[in-house]
Amino acid sequence: MRLATKIAALLTFCALLAAPSLGAQDALSLAKAQALALGRSAALQGAILGVDSASLAAQAQGYATLPSISASAGGTFDFGRLSSISPDFSTAASGTVALSATETVYNGGKTATLVKKYGLATEAARETARSTRISVLGQVESAFYAVLQAAASVDAAASNLEAARLSQMIAQAKIDAGILSKSDFLQTEADTAGYETTLILAKNSLGSAKAALASLTGLPAATALEQVDFSSYGDLVARLCALDGAGIDKLSIDVSSLARSSNPTLSSYALSSEQARLAVDIARTLYLPTIAAGFSQSLGYQHDSGLSTTGSVSLMASLSLDLWNTRNAVDAAAVVAKQADYSGSQGKTDLLLSVVQALYQWLGSAGSITSATKALDYAKSNYENVLGKFKLSSATTSDLSTAEALVSADSTALIAARYGFLTNLSKLSGLAGLEDEGKLLALVP
């Protein structure tokens, strides 16, 4: 097992030990879910193996700077040299032992450039592994919040259905007393049936979200999750909502700067461009000669002459005269280098745009929390008022239905705003190349 693989396995093991084991009543925390997913991710393990592969290739290229050494040995036994009267086996035996070494002493810097290029490939593989790790963490966080949001939607749907059934019960009492028309009663029945359908759909969405999270963590879909304390985000939401245009612009600049220094994809773009430029340098070395030195030494034994030694030193130079092929190779490598530069530049522009867009989505969800909270408070107060009037027959079933629908819509809006805020924060952190939100939150004034 290579070093990178060992380190990844050790970190995952430590993460699992640090998180408490799940008992029958324990709730799964986001950190524990992420640790489990990292240990199970085939994509991450493949990326780590990619680092090992690139490291081995770089190591092999480094060995190319060393001399090539070989040794050989051989012997013969000539039966024709034996005397039939008194055979002397030493007269028929002979042998040689040889040692040779060759070294490329000059090739225009090709070997050294290749060592750099393979080193950059290893760095690129590490950045790919880091990008994959951040992606897995983001997937788990998104799936975790999706389950909590779906569960909150189920609770809200159940509450709305309970309110609709209360309205229907009051309407039934009124129709029994002869003070409510049949059409008005049917409206309450229709409202109740609608909320029952909403609850069924919400439960189905919850089941789907739980299955998605379970596929990432390997735990049963029924595993309880640790709830989010939204009150802990109150101060952050207030600070975000208080930002004016200048404050938002500064925050955008700071977050973009953080992404430039931390995002592994941006690092990969730079590494790809540098590798492409080194490929041009490698192609240009074909214009220069290659000089190799050699040394050999052998030791032989013959009965007639005894031990003998021979040795030689050689120096060889070669140069390709197919200059048109060399020129074509250099031009082709230069084109690839330009493509890498353009691709990296466009990728950087697109990613930084995504960062800014994600920031505005996060700011928008923060504002939505404030407005949705106020709207829901009003809707609930209005519903209680209309319900009281309906009991006294001073409000119609249509008024009550509208009040119930307003509570339902505002409840849904607040749930979406809260979990949208967390999901957008997670997305922004991932785009900035962060595994947690600490550095990002520290930028908020």
LUMZALO-718085 format. One record per residue (C-alpha): x negated, z negated, y. Coordinates in nm, 4 decimals. Each point is the difference from the previous one (the first is absolute). Layout:
BEGIN
+----------+----------+----------+
:       px :       pz :       py :
+----------+----------+----------+
:        X :        Z :        Y :
...
+----------+----------+----------+
//
This chain:
BEGIN
+----------+----------+----------+
:       px :       pz :       py :
+----------+----------+----------+
:   0.0000 :   0.0000 :   0.0000 :
:  -0.1412 :   0.1035 :   0.3376 :
:  -0.0499 :  -0.2464 :   0.2865 :
:   0.2972 :   0.1249 :   0.2059 :
:   0.2294 :  -0.0332 :  -0.3006 :
:  -0.1256 :  -0.3502 :  -0.0715 :
:   0.0521 :  -0.1066 :   0.3597 :
:   0.3540 :   0.1406 :   0.0092 :
:   0.0881 :  -0.1729 :  -0.3248 :
:  -0.1472 :  -0.3285 :   0.1251 :
:   0.1903 :   0.0179 :   0.3307 :
:   0.3263 :   0.0710 :  -0.1793 :
:  -0.0627 :  -0.2867 :  -0.2435 :
:  -0.0767 :  -0.2387 :   0.2852 :
:   0.3127 :   0.1108 :   0.1857 :
:   0.2108 :  -0.0702 :  -0.3053 :
:  -0.1569 :  -0.3421 :  -0.0445 :
:   0.0489 :  -0.0867 :   0.3667 :
:   0.3729 :   0.0754 :  -0.0151 :
:   0.2073 :  -0.2537 :  -0.1939 :
:   0.1458 :   0.1157 :  -0.3292 :
:   0.3677 :   0.0839 :   0.0009 :
:   0.2144 :  -0.2526 :  -0.1734 :
:   0.3696 :   0.0210 :  -0.0666 :
:   0.0884 :  -0.1210 :   0.3515 :
:  -0.2962 :   0.1366 :   0.1969 :
:   0.0567 :   0.2735 :   0.2569 :
:  -0.2353 :   0.2952 :   0.0057 :
:  -0.1967 :   0.0180 :   0.3243 :
:  -0.1096 :   0.3242 :   0.1595 :
:  -0.3671 :  -0.0896 :  -0.0503 :
:   0.0513 :  -0.0606 :  -0.3729 :
:   0.1967 :   0.3242 :  -0.0347 :
:  -0.2825 :   0.1914 :   0.1665 :
:  -0.2634 :  -0.1630 :  -0.2216 :
:   0.1966 :   0.0951 :  -0.3112 :
:   0.0459 :   0.3574 :   0.1187 :
:  -0.3703 :   0.0404 :   0.0775 :
:  -0.0852 :  -0.1080 :  -0.3530 :
:   0.2500 :   0.2466 :  -0.1491 :
:  -0.0632 :   0.3020 :   0.2228 :
:  -0.1358 :   0.2936 :  -0.2000 :
:  -0.0678 :   0.1848 :   0.3259 :
:  -0.2220 :  -0.2815 :   0.1251 :
:  -0.1884 :  -0.0293 :  -0.3285 :
:  -0.0539 :   0.3747 :   0.0037 :
:  -0.1352 :  -0.0179 :   0.3548 :
:  -0.2384 :  -0.2803 :  -0.1000 :
:  -0.1236 :   0.2111 :  -0.2909 :
:  -0.0492 :   0.2795 :   0.2508 :
:  -0.2385 :  -0.2277 :   0.1894 :
:  -0.1900 :  -0.0674 :  -0.3227 :
:  -0.0201 :   0.3731 :  -0.0747 :
:  -0.1265 :   0.0849 :   0.3486 :
:  -0.2521 :  -0.2848 :  -0.0150 :
:  -0.1381 :   0.1265 :  -0.3319 :
:  -0.0278 :   0.3529 :   0.1376 :
:  -0.1902 :  -0.1313 :   0.3047 :
:  -0.2254 :  -0.2016 :  -0.2271 :
:  -0.0731 :   0.3072 :  -0.2120 :
:  -0.0868 :   0.1987 :   0.3118 :
:  -0.2342 :  -0.2789 :   0.1072 :
:  -0.1822 :   0.0309 :  -0.3315 :
:  -0.0673 :   0.3664 :   0.0875 :
:  -0.2600 :  -0.1204 :   0.2488 :
:  -0.2065 :  -0.1462 :  -0.2833 :
:  -0.2465 :   0.1954 :  -0.2183 :
:   0.1230 :   0.1532 :  -0.3232 :
:  -0.2078 :  -0.1455 :  -0.2824 :
:  -0.0002 :   0.1119 :  -0.3621 :
:  -0.2030 :  -0.0773 :  -0.3089 :
:  -0.0445 :   0.1795 :  -0.3318 :
:  -0.1764 :  -0.0589 :  -0.3266 :
:  -0.0520 :   0.2101 :  -0.3126 :
:  -0.2047 :   0.0287 :  -0.3142 :
:  -0.0722 :   0.2414 :  -0.2852 :
:  -0.1265 :  -0.0299 :  -0.3550 :
:  -0.1755 :   0.3113 :  -0.1384 :
:   0.0108 :  -0.0044 :  -0.3803 :
:  -0.2361 :   0.2989 :  -0.0129 :
:  -0.2889 :  -0.2141 :   0.1213 :
:   0.0195 :  -0.2373 :  -0.2983 :
:  -0.2652 :   0.0277 :  -0.2732 :
:   0.1342 :   0.0076 :  -0.3530 :
:  -0.2955 :  -0.1969 :  -0.1342 :
:  -0.0129 :  -0.2922 :   0.2439 :
:   0.2719 :   0.0407 :   0.2620 :
:  -0.0683 :  -0.1582 :   0.3415 :
:   0.3309 :  -0.0304 :   0.1789 :
:  -0.1661 :  -0.0628 :   0.3364 :
:  -0.1269 :   0.3563 :   0.0065 :
:   0.3568 :   0.1356 :  -0.0087 :
:   0.1471 :  -0.2184 :   0.2733 :
:   0.0136 :   0.0831 :   0.3700 :
:   0.2144 :  -0.1141 :   0.2925 :
:   0.0566 :   0.0038 :   0.3754 :
:   0.1505 :  -0.2331 :   0.2586 :
:   0.0888 :   0.1319 :   0.3450 :
:   0.1272 :  -0.1446 :   0.3277 :
:   0.1201 :   0.2068 :   0.2957 :
:   0.1533 :  -0.0633 :   0.3416 :
:   0.1439 :   0.2254 :   0.2684 :
:   0.1046 :  -0.0806 :   0.3531 :
:   0.1563 :   0.2073 :   0.2762 :
:  -0.2174 :  -0.0809 :   0.2973 :
:   0.1822 :   0.2178 :   0.2518 :
:   0.3347 :   0.1793 :   0.0087 :
:   0.0837 :   0.0012 :   0.3680 :
:   0.1609 :  -0.3450 :  -0.0123 :
:   0.2710 :   0.1127 :  -0.2444 :
:  -0.0387 :  -0.2988 :  -0.2318 :
:   0.0120 :  -0.2556 :   0.2813 :
:   0.3051 :   0.1718 :   0.1513 :
:   0.1769 :  -0.0010 :  -0.3345 :
:  -0.0666 :  -0.3737 :  -0.0312 :
:   0.1671 :  -0.0525 :   0.3402 :
:   0.2916 :   0.2237 :  -0.0947 :
:   0.0677 :  -0.1866 :  -0.3242 :
:  -0.0298 :  -0.3288 :   0.1865 :
:   0.2705 :   0.1170 :   0.2406 :
:   0.2138 :   0.1036 :  -0.2972 :
:  -0.0244 :  -0.3557 :  -0.1297 :
:   0.1062 :  -0.1371 :   0.3382 :
:   0.2923 :   0.2436 :   0.0029 :
:   0.1060 :  -0.1209 :  -0.3446 :
:  -0.0075 :  -0.3596 :   0.1255 :
:   0.2190 :   0.0946 :   0.2964 :
:   0.2409 :   0.1735 :  -0.2363 :
:   0.0189 :  -0.3149 :  -0.2108 :
:   0.0638 :  -0.2098 :   0.3119 :
:   0.2702 :   0.2417 :   0.1119 :
:   0.1636 :  -0.0224 :  -0.3417 :
:  -0.0111 :  -0.3790 :   0.0107 :
:   0.1662 :  -0.0055 :   0.3442 :
:   0.2615 :   0.2456 :  -0.1269 :
:   0.0837 :  -0.2209 :  -0.3003 :
:   0.0308 :  -0.3067 :   0.2248 :
:   0.2326 :   0.1931 :   0.2303 :
:   0.2139 :   0.1245 :  -0.2886 :
:   0.0477 :  -0.3533 :  -0.1296 :
:   0.0805 :  -0.1363 :   0.3445 :
:   0.2563 :   0.2743 :   0.0580 :
:   0.1568 :  -0.0558 :  -0.3428 :
:   0.0021 :  -0.3777 :   0.0515 :
:   0.1819 :   0.0271 :   0.3332 :
:   0.2365 :   0.2599 :  -0.1455 :
:   0.1167 :  -0.2542 :  -0.2593 :
:   0.0493 :  -0.2710 :   0.2631 :
:   0.1874 :   0.2413 :   0.2263 :
:   0.2215 :   0.1138 :  -0.2850 :
:   0.0705 :  -0.3632 :  -0.0950 :
:   0.0902 :  -0.0809 :   0.3597 :
:   0.2311 :   0.3012 :   0.0033 :
:   0.1708 :  -0.1271 :  -0.3153 :
:   0.0527 :  -0.3407 :   0.1618 :
:   0.1372 :   0.1635 :   0.3154 :
:   0.2300 :   0.2246 :  -0.2042 :
:   0.1255 :  -0.2994 :  -0.1977 :
:   0.0683 :  -0.1886 :   0.3245 :
:   0.1871 :   0.2981 :   0.1439 :
:   0.2064 :   0.0281 :  -0.3165 :
:   0.0858 :  -0.3690 :   0.0163 :
:   0.1179 :   0.0433 :   0.3601 :
:   0.2062 :   0.3061 :  -0.0981 :
:   0.1649 :  -0.1923 :  -0.2847 :
:   0.0840 :  -0.2824 :   0.2416 :
:   0.1642 :   0.2523 :   0.2319 :
:   0.1924 :   0.1468 :  -0.2915 :
:   0.1141 :  -0.3458 :  -0.1089 :
:   0.1285 :  -0.0765 :   0.3502 :
:   0.1667 :   0.3402 :   0.0104 :
:   0.1644 :  -0.0693 :  -0.3361 :
:   0.1425 :  -0.3264 :   0.1328 :
:   0.1323 :   0.1854 :   0.3051 :
:   0.1623 :   0.2743 :  -0.2008 :
:   0.1609 :  -0.2618 :  -0.2259 :
:   0.1374 :  -0.1598 :   0.3149 :
:   0.1247 :   0.3378 :   0.1178 :
:  -0.2077 :   0.0075 :   0.3187 :
:  -0.2441 :   0.2774 :  -0.0994 :
:   0.0709 :   0.3632 :  -0.0802 :
:  -0.0920 :   0.1534 :  -0.3328 :
:  -0.2325 :   0.2511 :   0.1685 :
:  -0.1941 :  -0.2779 :   0.1714 :
:  -0.0368 :  -0.1817 :  -0.3316 :
:  -0.1231 :   0.3175 :  -0.1681 :
:  -0.2685 :   0.0241 :   0.2675 :
:  -0.1372 :  -0.3406 :  -0.1024 :
:   0.0028 :   0.1110 :  -0.3632 :
:  -0.1897 :   0.3150 :   0.0919 :
:  -0.2554 :  -0.2050 :   0.1952 :
:  -0.0514 :  -0.2305 :  -0.2984 :
:  -0.0461 :   0.2940 :  -0.2380 :
:  -0.2525 :   0.1525 :   0.2409 :
:  -0.2068 :  -0.3178 :   0.0143 :
:   0.0147 :  -0.0279 :  -0.3796 :
:  -0.1499 :   0.3488 :  -0.0217 :
:  -0.2670 :  -0.0935 :   0.2524 :
:  -0.0941 :  -0.3036 :  -0.2091 :
:  -0.0262 :   0.2081 :  -0.3166 :
:  -0.2278 :   0.2509 :   0.1737 :
:  -0.2108 :  -0.2820 :   0.1457 :
:  -0.0477 :  -0.1528 :  -0.3463 :
:  -0.1040 :   0.3383 :  -0.1387 :
:  -0.2544 :   0.0388 :   0.2792 :
:  -0.1318 :  -0.3483 :  -0.0763 :
:  -0.0421 :   0.0860 :  -0.3670 :
:  -0.1894 :   0.3162 :   0.0871 :
:  -0.2285 :  -0.1854 :   0.2437 :
:  -0.0731 :  -0.2706 :  -0.2573 :
:  -0.0896 :   0.2627 :  -0.2602 :
:  -0.2432 :   0.1646 :   0.2419 :
:  -0.1755 :  -0.3302 :   0.0719 :
:  -0.0087 :  -0.0935 :  -0.3685 :
:  -0.1747 :   0.3291 :  -0.0817 :
:  -0.2777 :  -0.0963 :   0.2406 :
:  -0.0441 :  -0.3656 :  -0.0995 :
:   0.0863 :   0.0138 :  -0.3705 :
:   0.2310 :  -0.2998 :   0.0386 :
:   0.3687 :  -0.0048 :  -0.1005 :
:   0.2349 :   0.1537 :   0.2548 :
:   0.1926 :  -0.3284 :   0.0154 :
:  -0.3026 :  -0.1881 :   0.1384 :
:   0.0980 :  -0.1947 :   0.3109 :
:  -0.1867 :   0.0823 :   0.3193 :
:  -0.1288 :  -0.2272 :   0.2715 :
:   0.2184 :   0.0392 :   0.3083 :
:  -0.1290 :   0.1001 :   0.3431 :
:   0.0243 :  -0.2573 :   0.2769 :
:   0.1011 :   0.2245 :   0.2888 :
:  -0.0140 :  -0.2902 :   0.2437 :
:  -0.3794 :   0.0099 :  -0.0320 :
:   0.0068 :   0.3471 :   0.1567 :
:   0.2072 :  -0.1100 :   0.2981 :
:  -0.2937 :  -0.0412 :   0.2376 :
:  -0.1547 :   0.3313 :  -0.1084 :
:   0.3287 :   0.1853 :   0.0509 :
:   0.0378 :  -0.1560 :   0.3452 :
:  -0.3535 :   0.1024 :   0.1012 :
:   0.0548 :   0.3549 :  -0.1190 :
:   0.3313 :   0.0275 :   0.1832 :
:  -0.1631 :  -0.1309 :   0.3178 :
:  -0.2585 :   0.2795 :   0.0125 :
:   0.0356 :   0.2401 :   0.2910 :
:  -0.1217 :   0.3597 :   0.0062 :
:  -0.3574 :  -0.0934 :   0.0864 :
:  -0.0067 :  -0.2669 :  -0.2708 :
:   0.1276 :   0.2440 :  -0.2608 :
:  -0.2594 :   0.2587 :   0.1036 :
:  -0.2805 :  -0.2547 :  -0.0325 :
:   0.1259 :  -0.1158 :  -0.3373 :
:   0.0149 :   0.3634 :  -0.1128 :
:  -0.3605 :   0.0555 :   0.1058 :
:  -0.1174 :  -0.3183 :  -0.1740 :
:   0.1824 :   0.0797 :  -0.3248 :
:  -0.1356 :   0.3568 :   0.0018 :
:  -0.3521 :  -0.1344 :   0.0523 :
:   0.0490 :  -0.2381 :  -0.2914 :
:   0.1145 :   0.2889 :  -0.2186 :
:  -0.3053 :   0.2073 :   0.0962 :
:  -0.2325 :  -0.2728 :  -0.1206 :
:   0.1925 :  -0.1173 :  -0.3055 :
:   0.1985 :   0.2869 :  -0.1503 :
:  -0.1717 :   0.1263 :  -0.3185 :
:   0.1524 :   0.3469 :   0.0355 :
:  -0.1737 :   0.0484 :   0.3341 :
:  -0.3251 :  -0.1158 :  -0.1576 :
:   0.0521 :   0.2522 :  -0.2809 :
:   0.0411 :   0.2805 :   0.2542 :
:  -0.3324 :  -0.0896 :   0.1615 :
:  -0.1748 :  -0.0242 :  -0.3379 :
:   0.1377 :   0.3375 :  -0.1099 :
:  -0.1285 :   0.1648 :   0.3170 :
:  -0.3428 :  -0.1534 :  -0.0447 :
:  -0.0172 :   0.1109 :  -0.3646 :
:   0.0906 :   0.3533 :   0.1048 :
:  -0.2776 :   0.0032 :   0.2616 :
:  -0.2502 :  -0.1184 :  -0.2604 :
:   0.1147 :   0.2839 :  -0.2261 :
:  -0.1058 :   0.2419 :   0.2748 :
:  -0.3437 :  -0.1640 :   0.0130 :
:  -0.0286 :   0.0290 :  -0.3771 :
:   0.0835 :   0.3703 :   0.0129 :
:  -0.2673 :   0.0561 :   0.2664 :
:  -0.2706 :  -0.1425 :  -0.2260 :
:   0.0260 :   0.3230 :  -0.2013 :
:  -0.1962 :   0.1669 :   0.2816 :
:  -0.2959 :  -0.2266 :  -0.0811 :
:  -0.2316 :  -0.0033 :  -0.3017 :
:   0.0131 :  -0.2519 :  -0.2805 :
:  -0.3332 :  -0.1472 :  -0.1041 :
:  -0.0408 :  -0.1885 :  -0.3265 :
:  -0.3037 :  -0.1772 :  -0.1449 :
:  -0.0654 :  -0.0587 :  -0.3664 :
:  -0.2348 :  -0.2053 :  -0.2134 :
:  -0.0556 :   0.0065 :  -0.3753 :
:  -0.2338 :  -0.1806 :  -0.2369 :
:  -0.0258 :   0.0402 :  -0.3764 :
:  -0.1974 :  -0.1639 :  -0.2790 :
:  -0.0643 :   0.1878 :  -0.3237 :
:  -0.1650 :  -0.0648 :  -0.3342 :
:  -0.1552 :   0.2520 :  -0.2395 :
:  -0.2189 :  -0.0833 :  -0.3020 :
:  -0.2596 :   0.2511 :   0.1035 :
:  -0.0244 :  -0.0909 :   0.3654 :
:   0.1380 :  -0.3523 :   0.0079 :
:   0.1793 :  -0.1289 :   0.3079 :
:   0.0420 :   0.2286 :   0.2963 :
:   0.1678 :  -0.0345 :   0.3369 :
:   0.1300 :   0.2613 :   0.2386 :
:   0.1626 :  -0.0386 :   0.3397 :
:   0.1169 :   0.2079 :   0.2899 :
:   0.1444 :  -0.0249 :   0.3489 :
:   0.2228 :   0.2745 :   0.1358 :
:   0.1588 :   0.0901 :   0.3296 :
:   0.2800 :   0.2546 :   0.0221 :
:   0.1883 :   0.1416 :   0.2971 :
:   0.3187 :   0.2074 :  -0.0056 :
:   0.2075 :   0.1671 :   0.2673 :
:   0.3201 :   0.1956 :  -0.0296 :
:  -0.0263 :   0.3359 :   0.1729 :
:   0.3724 :   0.0714 :  -0.0239 :
:   0.0416 :  -0.0901 :   0.3631 :
:   0.3414 :   0.1628 :   0.0213 :
:   0.1322 :  -0.2406 :  -0.2649 :
:  -0.1529 :  -0.2931 :   0.1839 :
:   0.1539 :   0.1121 :   0.3290 :
:   0.3397 :   0.0333 :  -0.1690 :
:  -0.0301 :  -0.3484 :  -0.1514 :
:  -0.0879 :  -0.1507 :   0.3385 :
:   0.2874 :   0.1800 :   0.1730 :
:   0.2467 :  -0.1081 :  -0.2681 :
:  -0.1113 :  -0.3627 :   0.0287 :
:   0.0277 :   0.0187 :   0.3797 :
:   0.3582 :   0.1259 :  -0.0283 :
:   0.0884 :  -0.2898 :  -0.2314 :
:  -0.1590 :  -0.2417 :   0.2475 :
:   0.2116 :   0.1383 :   0.2845 :
:   0.3106 :  -0.0259 :  -0.2151 :
:  -0.0832 :  -0.3631 :  -0.0742 :
:  -0.0430 :  -0.0699 :   0.3718 :
:   0.3310 :   0.1647 :   0.0903 :
:   0.1809 :  -0.1718 :  -0.2852 :
:  -0.1450 :  -0.3373 :   0.0977 :
:   0.0864 :   0.0506 :   0.3656 :
:   0.3593 :   0.0957 :  -0.0797 :
:   0.0329 :  -0.2787 :  -0.2532 :
:  -0.1262 :  -0.2520 :   0.2544 :
:   0.2454 :   0.1274 :   0.2618 :
:   0.2927 :  -0.0141 :  -0.2443 :
:  -0.0894 :  -0.3470 :  -0.1232 :
:  -0.0388 :  -0.1472 :   0.3481 :
:   0.3341 :   0.1560 :   0.0947 :
:   0.1539 :  -0.1661 :  -0.3054 :
:  -0.1501 :  -0.3311 :   0.1125 :
:   0.1570 :   0.0290 :   0.3466 :
:   0.3352 :   0.1069 :  -0.1467 :
:  -0.0054 :  -0.2918 :  -0.2444 :
:  -0.0776 :  -0.2348 :   0.2889 :
:   0.3060 :   0.1197 :   0.1944 :
:   0.2147 :  -0.0339 :  -0.3125 :
:  -0.1211 :  -0.3572 :  -0.0345 :
:   0.0709 :  -0.0738 :   0.3652 :
:   0.3440 :   0.1576 :  -0.0356 :
:   0.0866 :  -0.2130 :  -0.3013 :
:  -0.1082 :  -0.3106 :   0.1931 :
:   0.2419 :   0.0898 :   0.2783 :
:   0.2684 :   0.0752 :  -0.2565 :
:  -0.0273 :  -0.3524 :  -0.1399 :
:   0.0778 :  -0.1497 :   0.3401 :
:   0.2918 :   0.2305 :   0.0761 :
:   0.1413 :  -0.0142 :  -0.3537 :
:  -0.0095 :  -0.3808 :   0.0030 :
:   0.1962 :  -0.0103 :   0.3241 :
:   0.2460 :   0.2608 :  -0.1259 :
:   0.0624 :  -0.1904 :  -0.3232 :
:   0.0558 :  -0.3260 :   0.1863 :
:   0.2592 :   0.1735 :   0.2155 :
:   0.1616 :   0.1706 :  -0.2990 :
:   0.0355 :  -0.3279 :  -0.1899 :
:   0.1445 :  -0.1766 :   0.3031 :
:   0.2383 :   0.2885 :   0.0569 :
:   0.1044 :  -0.0021 :  -0.3653 :
:   0.0790 :  -0.3718 :   0.0058 :
:   0.2048 :   0.0533 :   0.3156 :
:   0.1919 :   0.2972 :  -0.1418 :
:   0.0547 :  -0.1772 :  -0.3324 :
:   0.1541 :  -0.2967 :   0.1818 :
:   0.2279 :   0.2328 :   0.1948 :
:   0.0937 :   0.1847 :  -0.3204 :
:   0.1082 :  -0.3268 :  -0.1596 :
:   0.2260 :  -0.0562 :   0.3041 :
:   0.1225 :   0.3629 :  -0.0154 :
:  -0.1455 :   0.0754 :   0.3412 :
:  -0.2487 :   0.2516 :  -0.1431 :
:   0.0701 :   0.2958 :  -0.2274 :
:  -0.1549 :   0.0823 :  -0.3354 :
:  -0.1759 :   0.2874 :   0.1755 :
:  -0.1588 :  -0.2458 :   0.2430 :
:  -0.1150 :  -0.2179 :  -0.2875 :
:  -0.1306 :   0.3002 :  -0.1966 :
:  -0.2007 :   0.1139 :   0.3021 :
:  -0.1455 :  -0.3492 :   0.0463 :
:  -0.0968 :  -0.0177 :  -0.3689 :
:  -0.1612 :   0.3450 :   0.0151 :
:  -0.1993 :  -0.1037 :   0.3073 :
:  -0.1375 :  -0.3057 :  -0.1798 :
:  -0.0873 :   0.2151 :  -0.3015 :
:  -0.1770 :   0.2643 :   0.2089 :
:  -0.1946 :  -0.2518 :   0.2073 :
:  -0.1026 :  -0.1979 :  -0.3093 :
:  -0.1339 :   0.3187 :  -0.1543 :
:  -0.1785 :   0.0879 :   0.3236 :
:  -0.1701 :  -0.3402 :   0.0214 :
:  -0.1138 :   0.0143 :  -0.3629 :
:  -0.1390 :   0.3499 :   0.0540 :
:  -0.1733 :  -0.1069 :   0.3215 :
:  -0.1644 :  -0.3052 :  -0.1559 :
:  -0.1337 :   0.1719 :  -0.3087 :
:  -0.0745 :   0.3149 :   0.1957 :
:  -0.2203 :  -0.2164 :   0.2221 :
:  -0.1945 :  -0.1281 :  -0.3018 :
:  -0.0196 :   0.3420 :  -0.1647 :
:  -0.1205 :   0.1657 :   0.3202 :
:  -0.2599 :  -0.2731 :   0.0462 :
:  -0.1231 :   0.0634 :  -0.3544 :
:  -0.0093 :   0.3760 :   0.0629 :
:  -0.1934 :  -0.0427 :   0.3232 :
:  -0.2512 :  -0.2318 :  -0.1671 :
:  -0.0557 :   0.2545 :  -0.2759 :
:  -0.0545 :   0.2815 :   0.2485 :
:  -0.2504 :  -0.2198 :   0.1837 :
:  -0.1886 :  -0.0446 :  -0.3278 :
:   0.0741 :  -0.3719 :  -0.0342 :
:   0.0860 :  -0.1981 :  -0.3114 :
:   0.1777 :  -0.2665 :   0.2043 :
:   0.1555 :  -0.0167 :   0.3444 :
:  -0.2269 :  -0.2640 :   0.1574 :
:  -0.2178 :   0.2335 :   0.2089 :
:   0.3032 :   0.2021 :   0.1072 :
:   0.2038 :  -0.3004 :   0.1115 :
:  -0.3008 :  -0.1317 :   0.1928 :
:   0.0271 :   0.3056 :   0.2281 :
:   0.3511 :  -0.0900 :   0.1186 :
:  -0.0281 :  -0.1728 :   0.3400 :
+----------+----------+----------+
//
